């Protein structure tokens, strides 16, 4: 009767899916989802109490929850675990929630959540991990704003592209299941992880970037962490029979997670496709939907700024950037704007002027740095 150690139940009657007793219902159970610029949100009710928003994170091994909310809900702390999260690889408290109702229709008997000292944005106090989507055959339909769980298996999906072994278990336990698909960068095909929890368009690593001819791009912009990420524009990204033109993606030296060693496709691309999973044969399906590509977001000054005591310095200057054209070099002292305001403005609209005083050696000069869409 169990799916792994976490049964999934449908509706008020809680018909069981998985194991020896799969609910053979031709009518899918639909869970409302909300799509924002950065998150896919699902309403979750813990133990019949107040409802909260959780982000659906297909790149996450474990769900997350704000520590304060976990305490308010009196969730049972069952230990700690070392997790590699965006905020650092360290030990996080682990909470166990029971009877978690998703969208008023699907119930998880138990859900383990890592505790973090923050919300996840867009009202989400935590996240749902990747394996939740693999408990039943289902579709994430961004156009309709629903996640459909099919107890009797996926229906025909005309026009969808099928990816064999699109659901891959990475580890000994069934809760380490992730989604994968093949995509081509500038004509070279690679297998990427699919991460609805990543607000960046796409992240690739050096071996992939070199194979796609991107690593030594003549124009790039620095990004977090510490300016070590390079943002570049690709000529074309091809996925599931569709071409995404002019995507601005991230490049890093080394993989953040070994399971996604080529790279990760994030929500700004995945939102353009409805996503279906066939848990019975491990296949994944993508179909281009009616969502539109979002404008590129990146540091249009090409300047990474670090604090230096009460002042600030240029940390990294991107190749071909307005900052490079203005003669700014790494290590230059910067003033003329507050640090927080300068950081905010570097991702502003084209034409924004950043009035800076640049100190090099014993001299200082005034620079009007104008943001450009230079990638």
Secondary structure, DSSP 8 states (H G I E B T S, - for coil): --STT--EEETTTTEEESTT-----SS-EEEEEEE-SS-EEEEEEETTS-EEEEEE-TT-SSEEEEHHHHHHTT-EEEEEEEEEETTEEEEEEEEEEEEEEETTTEEEEEEEEEEESS--BTTEEEEE-GGGGGSSEEEEETTTTEEEEETT-----TT-EEETT-EEE-SSSTT-EEEEEEEEETTEEEEEEEETT--SSEEEEHHHHHHTT-TT-S--EEESSTT-EEEEE-SEEEETTEEEET-EEEEESS-SSGGGSSEEEEHHHHTTEEEEEETTTTEEEEEE-S---------TT-EEEEEETTEEEEEEE-TT-HHHHTT--TT-EEESS-HHHHHHHTTS-TT-EEEEEEEETTEEEEEEEE-----
